[in-house]
Amino acid sequence: MHALKSLSSDIQQYLIITGNYWVFTLTDGALRMLIVLHFHELGYTPLEIALLFIFYEVFGILTNLLGGWLGAIVGLNTTMNIGLVLQVLALSMLLVSPDMLSIVWVMAAQALSGVAKDLNKMSAKSAIKLLVPKEADNTLYKWVALLTGSKNTLKGVGFFLGGVLLSQFGFHNAVLIMVLVLLMVWLTSCVLLKKELGKATSKPKFKHLFSKSSAINCLSSARLFLFAARDVWFVVALPVYLTAHFAWDYSQVGGVMALWVIAYGVVQAVAPRLSGQKNANKKEGQRLYQWAVILFIAPMLMALALHYEFQISYILLIGLAVFGVLFAINSSLHSYLIVSYANRDGVSLDVGFYYMANAAGRLLGTVLSGWLYQYYNFEMCLWVSAAFILMSAIIAKALPEKT
């Protein structure tokens, strides 16, 4: 605590925000893996498992839209703390007896968790814009990349944690452990976060929820297809495919998913180096387009390997690794650009709108992941992923130059 006090105020706030985001992400990743594996064990079909996450994504869309407006009015510290306490409530809903864990009940808990997650994420990403000096684009890129990368690394740890907790303690006790940890984090956050962080100088009107910036709209559309491309094969189809076709147990599935997301987060954290350009670039649309086209190749090659039954296990694992590296660079560039393009006064409005599109992409990908896998196959999920990446690349190329 003494070491924390010796740091500058902005660094202190950055560390507190990052710490909140880290712990929240651990529970969010663990919860997703718990639900996928637990309900697959209970005999739910892939589509039914996907449906459990519909409200999570739908309410995430609404939360990003309204949360950005709310953050500009009441401050980002408030929206972040609301997110933490809502996650506690969502997890607590799953502590009921197994007989009450119906699809509707779990969907309701997931809806609350979706609100919590996107309030927390929107608050964390928006706050960085206010803690970095103006015109310091290189520093902004590094801070955003570090926050996003570390978050995704811990989300991977959360996947692994979810599998381990389910194996060692069972569903009920695993959820209870996460509730107790989050309560402690929420109480600490209420005391340490600045009260005025992120409030707009003038109160935004409700009509300002929708962005009028062509750059924000373009980025948001590209983000929607980018994340739909990931989730259409990764969220439901991949863990079920690994269990059904390779006869992997839950710890193995959770471990592979965890390692992928951990490595993905590490790559995101160092993306300013890997993307080949540390400084601001006016032709950001061309850079996004190029990286998306490279990413497009990965799911296409995996789909071809499945189609011709060529070394499926090896190609899938190698393709998974390559996709993770390339997707991390794409995602990190997107995350930096939305914060860079966002208006500093009321930054949460632009960031919230952008992550509304992000949530919409996850919703589309999640539902299609279960539906395509159940009624077609895993190969089809990969072909749709490739098509979505191509759409994202085309849209990103139209991004206007920074002025």
SETI-393689 format. One record per residue (C-alpha): chain; x, y, z; residue in one letter; residue number from 1. Coordinates in steps of 0.001 Angstrom, whole numbers. Layout:
% SETI-393689
<'A'; <X; Y; Z>; 'A'; NUM>
...
% end
This chain:
% SETI-393689
<'A'; <0; 0; 0>; 'M'; 1>
<'A'; <2912; 2374; 794>; 'H'; 2>
<'A'; <4454; 1703; -2624>; 'A'; 3>
<'A'; <1109; 2507; -4255>; 'L'; 4>
<'A'; <889; 5855; -2450>; 'K'; 5>
<'A'; <4365; 6857; -3668>; 'S'; 6>
<'A'; <3212; 6697; -7314>; 'L'; 7>
<'A'; <1584; 9577; -9169>; 'S'; 8>
<'A'; <-2188; 9926; -8905>; 'S'; 9>
<'A'; <-2758; 8923; -12542>; 'D'; 10>
<'A'; <-623; 5784; -12200>; 'I'; 11>
<'A'; <-2438; 4877; -8979>; 'Q'; 12>
<'A'; <-5794; 5159; -10709>; 'Q'; 13>
<'A'; <-4545; 3163; -13714>; 'Y'; 14>
<'A'; <-3384; 344; -11418>; 'L'; 15>
<'A'; <-6652; 316; -9450>; 'I'; 16>
<'A'; <-8729; 259; -12636>; 'I'; 17>
<'A'; <-6516; -2474; -14126>; 'T'; 18>
<'A'; <-6707; -4513; -10906>; 'G'; 19>
<'A'; <-10508; -4295; -10901>; 'N'; 20>
<'A'; <-10607; -5300; -14533>; 'Y'; 21>
<'A'; <-8243; -8223; -13935>; 'W'; 22>
<'A'; <-10220; -9798; -11108>; 'V'; 23>
<'A'; <-13522; -9255; -12889>; 'F'; 24>
<'A'; <-12102; -10895; -16006>; 'T'; 25>
<'A'; <-10953; -13936; -14041>; 'L'; 26>
<'A'; <-14484; -14544; -12788>; 'T'; 27>
<'A'; <-16014; -13812; -16202>; 'D'; 28>
<'A'; <-13770; -16336; -17975>; 'G'; 29>
<'A'; <-14247; -18937; -15253>; 'A'; 30>
<'A'; <-18024; -18501; -15339>; 'L'; 31>
<'A'; <-18195; -18989; -19108>; 'R'; 32>
<'A'; <-16192; -22214; -18940>; 'M'; 33>
<'A'; <-18206; -23435; -15945>; 'L'; 34>
<'A'; <-21463; -22974; -17816>; 'I'; 35>
<'A'; <-20280; -24514; -21113>; 'V'; 36>
<'A'; <-18798; -27608; -19458>; 'L'; 37>
<'A'; <-21389; -28044; -16700>; 'H'; 38>
<'A'; <-24390; -27860; -19010>; 'F'; 39>
<'A'; <-22709; -29999; -21669>; 'H'; 40>
<'A'; <-22249; -32579; -18904>; 'E'; 41>
<'A'; <-25968; -32311; -18112>; 'L'; 42>
<'A'; <-26780; -33242; -21716>; 'G'; 43>
<'A'; <-27586; -29850; -23237>; 'Y'; 44>
<'A'; <-27105; -29574; -27024>; 'T'; 45>
<'A'; <-24602; -27074; -28496>; 'P'; 46>
<'A'; <-27461; -24808; -29595>; 'L'; 47>
<'A'; <-29035; -24890; -26124>; 'E'; 48>
<'A'; <-25679; -23970; -24581>; 'I'; 49>
<'A'; <-25330; -21102; -27050>; 'A'; 50>
<'A'; <-28811; -19883; -26104>; 'L'; 51>
<'A'; <-27683; -19601; -22479>; 'L'; 52>
<'A'; <-25412; -16744; -23580>; 'F'; 53>
<'A'; <-27947; -14852; -25701>; 'I'; 54>
<'A'; <-29069; -12500; -22932>; 'F'; 55>
<'A'; <-25438; -12056; -21857>; 'Y'; 56>
<'A'; <-24673; -10566; -25268>; 'E'; 57>
<'A'; <-28026; -8794; -25810>; 'V'; 58>
<'A'; <-27795; -6965; -22511>; 'F'; 59>
<'A'; <-24135; -6275; -23233>; 'G'; 60>
<'A'; <-25239; -4418; -26370>; 'I'; 61>
<'A'; <-27715; -2305; -24406>; 'L'; 62>
<'A'; <-25236; -1727; -21593>; 'T'; 63>
<'A'; <-22509; -414; -23866>; 'N'; 64>
<'A'; <-24960; 1990; -25467>; 'L'; 65>
<'A'; <-26526; 3248; -22234>; 'L'; 66>
<'A'; <-23439; 2725; -20069>; 'G'; 67>
<'A'; <-21372; 5201; -22063>; 'G'; 68>
<'A'; <-24054; 7838; -21551>; 'W'; 69>
<'A'; <-24337; 6943; -17854>; 'L'; 70>
<'A'; <-20559; 7082; -17390>; 'G'; 71>
<'A'; <-20420; 10589; -18849>; 'A'; 72>
<'A'; <-23050; 11708; -16313>; 'I'; 73>
<'A'; <-22138; 9942; -13058>; 'V'; 74>
<'A'; <-18439; 9166; -13634>; 'G'; 75>
<'A'; <-16525; 6056; -14621>; 'L'; 76>
<'A'; <-15741; 5075; -11033>; 'N'; 77>
<'A'; <-19462; 4667; -10380>; 'T'; 78>
<'A'; <-20129; 2595; -13503>; 'T'; 79>
<'A'; <-17135; 364; -12736>; 'M'; 80>
<'A'; <-18309; -271; -9171>; 'N'; 81>
<'A'; <-21861; -929; -10368>; 'I'; 82>
<'A'; <-20408; -3522; -12740>; 'G'; 83>
<'A'; <-18603; -5283; -9906>; 'L'; 84>
<'A'; <-21649; -5503; -7644>; 'V'; 85>
<'A'; <-23877; -6686; -10515>; 'L'; 86>
<'A'; <-21446; -9525; -11209>; 'Q'; 87>
<'A'; <-21709; -10525; -7551>; 'V'; 88>
<'A'; <-25504; -10627; -7899>; 'L'; 89>
<'A'; <-25305; -12590; -11173>; 'A'; 90>
<'A'; <-23045; -15213; -9628>; 'L'; 91>
<'A'; <-25263; -15378; -6530>; 'S'; 92>
<'A'; <-28234; -16274; -8735>; 'M'; 93>
<'A'; <-26390; -19478; -9682>; 'L'; 94>
<'A'; <-26079; -20561; -6047>; 'L'; 95>
<'A'; <-29656; -21858; -5987>; 'V'; 96>
<'A'; <-30393; -25579; -5834>; 'S'; 97>
<'A'; <-29676; -27558; -9040>; 'P'; 98>
<'A'; <-33420; -28026; -9620>; 'D'; 99>
<'A'; <-33795; -24264; -10151>; 'M'; 100>
<'A'; <-30975; -23987; -12689>; 'L'; 101>
<'A'; <-33323; -23952; -15664>; 'S'; 102>
<'A'; <-32410; -22430; -19017>; 'I'; 103>
<'A'; <-34511; -19339; -18266>; 'V'; 104>
<'A'; <-32913; -18834; -14833>; 'W'; 105>
<'A'; <-29365; -19183; -16166>; 'V'; 106>
<'A'; <-30165; -16861; -19077>; 'M'; 107>
<'A'; <-31380; -14254; -16568>; 'A'; 108>
<'A'; <-28183; -14595; -14531>; 'A'; 109>
<'A'; <-26157; -14287; -17719>; 'Q'; 110>
<'A'; <-28103; -11155; -18663>; 'A'; 111>
<'A'; <-27053; -9542; -15390>; 'L'; 112>
<'A'; <-23483; -10722; -15933>; 'S'; 113>
<'A'; <-23519; -9208; -19426>; 'G'; 114>
<'A'; <-24518; -5830; -17995>; 'V'; 115>
<'A'; <-21798; -6118; -15351>; 'A'; 116>
<'A'; <-19046; -7121; -17768>; 'K'; 117>
<'A'; <-19647; -4353; -20264>; 'D'; 118>
<'A'; <-20012; -1661; -17606>; 'L'; 119>
<'A'; <-16664; -2774; -16225>; 'N'; 120>
<'A'; <-14953; -2923; -19614>; 'K'; 121>
<'A'; <-16364; 362; -20890>; 'M'; 122>
<'A'; <-15267; 2100; -17683>; 'S'; 123>
<'A'; <-11733; 689; -17815>; 'A'; 124>
<'A'; <-11128; 1456; -21506>; 'K'; 125>
<'A'; <-12602; 4966; -21263>; 'S'; 126>
<'A'; <-10631; 5878; -18153>; 'A'; 127>
<'A'; <-7288; 5339; -19894>; 'I'; 128>
<'A'; <-8063; 8110; -22377>; 'K'; 129>
<'A'; <-8322; 10537; -19449>; 'L'; 130>
<'A'; <-5127; 9364; -17742>; 'L'; 131>
<'A'; <-2859; 9786; -20797>; 'V'; 132>
<'A'; <-1741; 13295; -21917>; 'P'; 133>
<'A'; <-3193; 14652; -25148>; 'K'; 134>
<'A'; <-1258; 13904; -28363>; 'E'; 135>
<'A'; <625; 11060; -26622>; 'A'; 136>
<'A'; <-632; 8455; -29105>; 'D'; 137>
<'A'; <2297; 6101; -28644>; 'N'; 138>
<'A'; <1774; 6034; -24871>; 'T'; 139>
<'A'; <-1958; 5598; -25349>; 'L'; 140>
<'A'; <-1414; 2619; -27668>; 'Y'; 141>
<'A'; <924; 987; -25138>; 'K'; 142>
<'A'; <-1436; 1528; -22175>; 'W'; 143>
<'A'; <-4479; 269; -24071>; 'V'; 144>
<'A'; <-2513; -2716; -25382>; 'A'; 145>
<'A'; <-1254; -3531; -21881>; 'L'; 146>
<'A'; <-4718; -3309; -20322>; 'L'; 147>
<'A'; <-6382; -5293; -23102>; 'T'; 148>
<'A'; <-3618; -7865; -23347>; 'G'; 149>
<'A'; <-3385; -8488; -19624>; 'S'; 150>
<'A'; <-7168; -8737; -19430>; 'K'; 151>
<'A'; <-7295; -11419; -22091>; 'N'; 152>
<'A'; <-4396; -13299; -20543>; 'T'; 153>
<'A'; <-6349; -13438; -17301>; 'L'; 154>
<'A'; <-9501; -14409; -19162>; 'K'; 155>
<'A'; <-7554; -17434; -20358>; 'G'; 156>
<'A'; <-6501; -18135; -16790>; 'V'; 157>
<'A'; <-10190; -17828; -15948>; 'G'; 158>
<'A'; <-11063; -20523; -18509>; 'F'; 159>
<'A'; <-8540; -22845; -16911>; 'F'; 160>
<'A'; <-9692; -21814; -13442>; 'L'; 161>
<'A'; <-13287; -22600; -14381>; 'G'; 162>
<'A'; <-12362; -26110; -15509>; 'G'; 163>
<'A'; <-10291; -26740; -12382>; 'V'; 164>
<'A'; <-12911; -25337; -9997>; 'L'; 165>
<'A'; <-15607; -27454; -11636>; 'L'; 166>
<'A'; <-13471; -30588; -11366>; 'S'; 167>
<'A'; <-12299; -29979; -7791>; 'Q'; 168>
<'A'; <-15193; -28233; -6041>; 'F'; 169>
<'A'; <-18290; -28709; -8169>; 'G'; 170>
<'A'; <-20455; -26040; -9748>; 'F'; 171>
<'A'; <-21995; -24573; -6557>; 'H'; 172>
<'A'; <-18784; -24189; -4536>; 'N'; 173>
<'A'; <-16874; -22818; -7537>; 'A'; 174>
<'A'; <-19423; -20031; -7937>; 'V'; 175>
<'A'; <-19397; -19303; -4188>; 'L'; 176>
<'A'; <-15614; -18829; -4175>; 'I'; 177>
<'A'; <-15872; -16273; -6985>; 'M'; 178>
<'A'; <-18635; -14365; -5172>; 'V'; 179>
<'A'; <-16501; -13930; -2053>; 'L'; 180>
<'A'; <-13456; -12725; -4017>; 'V'; 181>
<'A'; <-15474; -10186; -6024>; 'L'; 182>
<'A'; <-17072; -8771; -2878>; 'L'; 183>
<'A'; <-13643; -7913; -1482>; 'M'; 184>
<'A'; <-12572; -6265; -4751>; 'V'; 185>
<'A'; <-15773; -4212; -4920>; 'W'; 186>
<'A'; <-15322; -2868; -1371>; 'L'; 187>
<'A'; <-11715; -1889; -2124>; 'T'; 188>
<'A'; <-12713; -179; -5365>; 'S'; 189>
<'A'; <-15413; 1887; -3660>; 'C'; 190>
<'A'; <-12781; 3368; -1363>; 'V'; 191>
<'A'; <-9871; 3958; -3759>; 'L'; 192>
<'A'; <-11294; 5114; -7116>; 'L'; 193>
<'A'; <-11589; 8866; -7813>; 'K'; 194>
<'A'; <-15146; 10112; -7596>; 'K'; 195>
<'A'; <-15108; 12502; -10577>; 'E'; 196>
<'A'; <-13255; 10352; -13102>; 'L'; 197>
<'A'; <-14843; 10498; -16560>; 'G'; 198>
<'A'; <-17687; 12944; -15927>; 'K'; 199>
<'A'; <-18407; 15084; -18979>; 'A'; 200>
<'A'; <-18188; 18868; -18546>; 'T'; 201>
<'A'; <-21664; 19187; -20066>; 'S'; 202>
<'A'; <-24358; 16593; -19499>; 'K'; 203>
<'A'; <-24895; 14649; -22729>; 'P'; 204>
<'A'; <-28426; 14256; -24032>; 'K'; 205>
<'A'; <-29948; 10866; -24730>; 'F'; 206>
<'A'; <-29790; 11485; -28480>; 'K'; 207>
<'A'; <-25988; 11620; -28229>; 'H'; 208>
<'A'; <-25903; 7878; -27567>; 'L'; 209>
<'A'; <-25508; 7168; -31287>; 'F'; 210>
<'A'; <-22205; 8233; -32805>; 'S'; 211>
<'A'; <-22212; 10802; -35613>; 'K'; 212>
<'A'; <-18531; 10224; -36349>; 'S'; 213>
<'A'; <-17821; 8362; -39583>; 'S'; 214>
<'A'; <-14597; 6997; -38083>; 'A'; 215>
<'A'; <-16371; 5596; -35011>; 'I'; 216>
<'A'; <-19136; 4094; -37160>; 'N'; 217>
<'A'; <-16625; 2484; -39512>; 'C'; 218>
<'A'; <-14530; 1055; -36663>; 'L'; 219>
<'A'; <-17652; -225; -34928>; 'S'; 220>
<'A'; <-18889; -2047; -38029>; 'S'; 221>
<'A'; <-15494; -3642; -38619>; 'A'; 222>
<'A'; <-15319; -4671; -34956>; 'R'; 223>
<'A'; <-18731; -6348; -35149>; 'L'; 224>
<'A'; <-17641; -8705; -37929>; 'F'; 225>
<'A'; <-14185; -9242; -36408>; 'L'; 226>
<'A'; <-15552; -10566; -33126>; 'F'; 227>
<'A'; <-18352; -12503; -34777>; 'A'; 228>
<'A'; <-15583; -14213; -36773>; 'A'; 229>
<'A'; <-13848; -15339; -33591>; 'R'; 230>
<'A'; <-16870; -16450; -31595>; 'D'; 231>
<'A'; <-18604; -18302; -34440>; 'V'; 232>
<'A'; <-16130; -21149; -34020>; 'W'; 233>
<'A'; <-14396; -20537; -30703>; 'F'; 234>
<'A'; <-17123; -20012; -28083>; 'V'; 235>
<'A'; <-19348; -23103; -28315>; 'V'; 236>
<'A'; <-18258; -25136; -31341>; 'A'; 237>
<'A'; <-14585; -25578; -30407>; 'L'; 238>
<'A'; <-14949; -26870; -26813>; 'P'; 239>
<'A'; <-17803; -29190; -27830>; 'V'; 240>
<'A'; <-15815; -30428; -30873>; 'Y'; 241>
<'A'; <-12737; -31148; -28732>; 'L'; 242>
<'A'; <-14870; -33084; -26256>; 'T'; 243>
<'A'; <-16904; -35002; -28832>; 'A'; 244>
<'A'; <-14272; -35852; -31473>; 'H'; 245>
<'A'; <-11025; -36026; -29503>; 'F'; 246>
<'A'; <-12588; -37430; -26304>; 'A'; 247>
<'A'; <-10833; -34771; -24197>; 'W'; 248>
<'A'; <-11885; -34346; -20570>; 'D'; 249>
<'A'; <-12979; -31001; -19116>; 'Y'; 250>
<'A'; <-9567; -30141; -17681>; 'S'; 251>
<'A'; <-7926; -30684; -21076>; 'Q'; 252>
<'A'; <-10512; -28569; -22887>; 'V'; 253>
<'A'; <-10313; -25834; -20264>; 'G'; 254>
<'A'; <-6516; -25997; -20388>; 'G'; 255>
<'A'; <-6281; -25592; -24162>; 'V'; 256>
<'A'; <-8835; -22785; -24210>; 'M'; 257>
<'A'; <-6973; -21128; -21341>; 'A'; 258>
<'A'; <-3566; -21382; -23000>; 'L'; 259>
<'A'; <-4990; -19919; -26205>; 'W'; 260>
<'A'; <-6497; -16891; -24474>; 'V'; 261>
<'A'; <-3419; -16402; -22268>; 'I'; 262>
<'A'; <-1123; -16389; -25302>; 'A'; 263>
<'A'; <-3624; -14161; -27116>; 'Y'; 264>
<'A'; <-3440; -11668; -24248>; 'G'; 265>
<'A'; <374; -11707; -24207>; 'V'; 266>
<'A'; <440; -10934; -27935>; 'V'; 267>
<'A'; <-2045; -8103; -27445>; 'Q'; 268>
<'A'; <167; -6572; -24766>; 'A'; 269>
<'A'; <3136; -6412; -27175>; 'V'; 270>
<'A'; <1073; -5603; -30274>; 'A'; 271>
<'A'; <2583; -2088; -30669>; 'P'; 272>
<'A'; <5844; -3846; -31568>; 'R'; 273>
<'A'; <4372; -6664; -33646>; 'L'; 274>
<'A'; <2106; -4449; -35728>; 'S'; 275>
<'A'; <5209; -2836; -37213>; 'G'; 276>
<'A'; <4411; 707; -36212>; 'Q'; 277>
<'A'; <4689; 2222; -32775>; 'K'; 278>
<'A'; <3679; 5738; -33697>; 'N'; 279>
<'A'; <377; 7161; -34896>; 'A'; 280>
<'A'; <-389; 6644; -38548>; 'N'; 281>
<'A'; <-2931; 8597; -40549>; 'K'; 282>
<'A'; <-3567; 5610; -42847>; 'K'; 283>
<'A'; <-4954; 3373; -40114>; 'E'; 284>
<'A'; <-7636; 1903; -42390>; 'G'; 285>
<'A'; <-5042; 384; -44704>; 'Q'; 286>
<'A'; <-3160; -1107; -41761>; 'R'; 287>
<'A'; <-6343; -2691; -40352>; 'L'; 288>
<'A'; <-7214; -4031; -43803>; 'Y'; 289>
<'A'; <-3817; -5674; -44260>; 'Q'; 290>
<'A'; <-3833; -7410; -40881>; 'W'; 291>
<'A'; <-7427; -8606; -41370>; 'A'; 292>
<'A'; <-6598; -10125; -44762>; 'V'; 293>
<'A'; <-3706; -12037; -43180>; 'I'; 294>
<'A'; <-6053; -13245; -40411>; 'L'; 295>
<'A'; <-8571; -14429; -43044>; 'F'; 296>
<'A'; <-6119; -17102; -44204>; 'I'; 297>
<'A'; <-6073; -18977; -40849>; 'A'; 298>
<'A'; <-9719; -20169; -40608>; 'P'; 299>
<'A'; <-9783; -20818; -44353>; 'M'; 300>
<'A'; <-6836; -23230; -44109>; 'L'; 301>
<'A'; <-8323; -24966; -41062>; 'M'; 302>
<'A'; <-11632; -25415; -42901>; 'A'; 303>
<'A'; <-9811; -26931; -45896>; 'L'; 304>
<'A'; <-7945; -29329; -43602>; 'A'; 305>
<'A'; <-11232; -30489; -42095>; 'L'; 306>
<'A'; <-12854; -30816; -45508>; 'H'; 307>
<'A'; <-10080; -33031; -46885>; 'Y'; 308>
<'A'; <-9466; -34729; -43499>; 'E'; 309>
<'A'; <-5787; -33795; -43621>; 'F'; 310>
<'A'; <-3942; -34066; -40279>; 'Q'; 311>
<'A'; <-6963; -32548; -38534>; 'I'; 312>
<'A'; <-5628; -32561; -34975>; 'S'; 313>
<'A'; <-2296; -30978; -35903>; 'Y'; 314>
<'A'; <-3730; -28421; -38315>; 'I'; 315>
<'A'; <-6419; -27441; -35830>; 'L'; 316>
<'A'; <-3969; -26832; -32981>; 'L'; 317>
<'A'; <-1468; -25006; -35206>; 'I'; 318>
<'A'; <-4275; -22997; -36807>; 'G'; 319>
<'A'; <-5636; -22156; -33378>; 'L'; 320>
<'A'; <-2245; -20733; -32377>; 'A'; 321>
<'A'; <-1778; -18760; -35606>; 'V'; 322>
<'A'; <-5322; -17410; -35461>; 'F'; 323>
<'A'; <-4716; -16306; -31854>; 'G'; 324>
<'A'; <-1592; -14300; -32715>; 'V'; 325>
<'A'; <-3151; -12606; -35742>; 'L'; 326>
<'A'; <-6480; -11953; -34047>; 'F'; 327>
<'A'; <-4682; -10421; -31063>; 'A'; 328>
<'A'; <-2886; -7917; -33286>; 'I'; 329>
<'A'; <-6125; -7032; -35080>; 'N'; 330>
<'A'; <-8025; -6630; -31816>; 'S'; 331>
<'A'; <-5292; -4554; -30196>; 'S'; 332>
<'A'; <-5179; -2152; -33155>; 'L'; 333>
<'A'; <-8957; -1782; -32943>; 'H'; 334>
<'A'; <-8884; -1156; -29191>; 'S'; 335>
<'A'; <-6231; 1528; -29553>; 'Y'; 336>
<'A'; <-7989; 3272; -32437>; 'L'; 337>
<'A'; <-11356; 3584; -30720>; 'I'; 338>
<'A'; <-9735; 5244; -27718>; 'V'; 339>
<'A'; <-7626; 7412; -30030>; 'S'; 340>
<'A'; <-10563; 8545; -32193>; 'Y'; 341>
<'A'; <-12944; 9058; -29228>; 'A'; 342>
<'A'; <-13816; 12570; -28124>; 'N'; 343>
<'A'; <-11959; 13321; -24886>; 'R'; 344>
<'A'; <-14940; 15080; -23289>; 'D'; 345>
<'A'; <-17484; 12339; -22689>; 'G'; 346>
<'A'; <-15116; 9664; -23992>; 'V'; 347>
<'A'; <-17362; 6909; -22653>; 'S'; 348>
<'A'; <-20063; 7803; -25211>; 'L'; 349>
<'A'; <-17864; 6868; -28186>; 'D'; 350>
<'A'; <-16257; 3905; -26420>; 'V'; 351>
<'A'; <-19658; 2647; -25271>; 'G'; 352>
<'A'; <-21091; 2856; -28795>; 'F'; 353>
<'A'; <-18086; 991; -30180>; 'Y'; 354>
<'A'; <-18305; -1806; -27642>; 'Y'; 355>
<'A'; <-22019; -2060; -28303>; 'M'; 356>
<'A'; <-20998; -3191; -31799>; 'A'; 357>
<'A'; <-18432; -5502; -30219>; 'N'; 358>
<'A'; <-21165; -7123; -28105>; 'A'; 359>
<'A'; <-23419; -7416; -31156>; 'A'; 360>
<'A'; <-20637; -9282; -32956>; 'G'; 361>
<'A'; <-20204; -11646; -30026>; 'R'; 362>
<'A'; <-23951; -12266; -29949>; 'L'; 363>
<'A'; <-24033; -13060; -33650>; 'L'; 364>
<'A'; <-20993; -15308; -33366>; 'G'; 365>
<'A'; <-22204; -17131; -30249>; 'T'; 366>
<'A'; <-25635; -17975; -31645>; 'V'; 367>
<'A'; <-24200; -19046; -34995>; 'L'; 368>
<'A'; <-21532; -21111; -33217>; 'S'; 369>
<'A'; <-24153; -23354; -31638>; 'G'; 370>
<'A'; <-26548; -23369; -34598>; 'W'; 371>
<'A'; <-23981; -24019; -37340>; 'L'; 372>
<'A'; <-22242; -26727; -35330>; 'Y'; 373>
<'A'; <-25489; -28525; -34505>; 'Q'; 374>
<'A'; <-27103; -28361; -37939>; 'Y'; 375>
<'A'; <-23991; -28393; -40130>; 'Y'; 376>
<'A'; <-20518; -29033; -38689>; 'N'; 377>
<'A'; <-17367; -27464; -37298>; 'F'; 378>
<'A'; <-16033; -26896; -40803>; 'E'; 379>
<'A'; <-18966; -24625; -41615>; 'M'; 380>
<'A'; <-18213; -22544; -38508>; 'C'; 381>
<'A'; <-14708; -21922; -39860>; 'L'; 382>
<'A'; <-15921; -20968; -43353>; 'W'; 383>
<'A'; <-18334; -18428; -41848>; 'V'; 384>
<'A'; <-15490; -17107; -39685>; 'S'; 385>
<'A'; <-13364; -16505; -42791>; 'A'; 386>
<'A'; <-16254; -14694; -44512>; 'A'; 387>
<'A'; <-16790; -12423; -41506>; 'F'; 388>
<'A'; <-13090; -11513; -41363>; 'I'; 389>
<'A'; <-13192; -10570; -45034>; 'L'; 390>
<'A'; <-16189; -8300; -44334>; 'M'; 391>
<'A'; <-14295; -6673; -41463>; 'S'; 392>
<'A'; <-11289; -6059; -43709>; 'A'; 393>
<'A'; <-13361; -4397; -46440>; 'I'; 394>
<'A'; <-15101; -2114; -43939>; 'I'; 395>
<'A'; <-11864; -1218; -42146>; 'A'; 396>
<'A'; <-10270; -87; -45396>; 'K'; 397>
<'A'; <-12850; 2717; -45572>; 'A'; 398>
<'A'; <-11697; 4205; -42242>; 'L'; 399>
<'A'; <-11087; 7945; -42750>; 'P'; 400>
<'A'; <-7631; 9325; -42115>; 'E'; 401>
<'A'; <-6897; 10883; -38749>; 'K'; 402>
<'A'; <-6732; 14671; -38843>; 'T'; 403>
% end
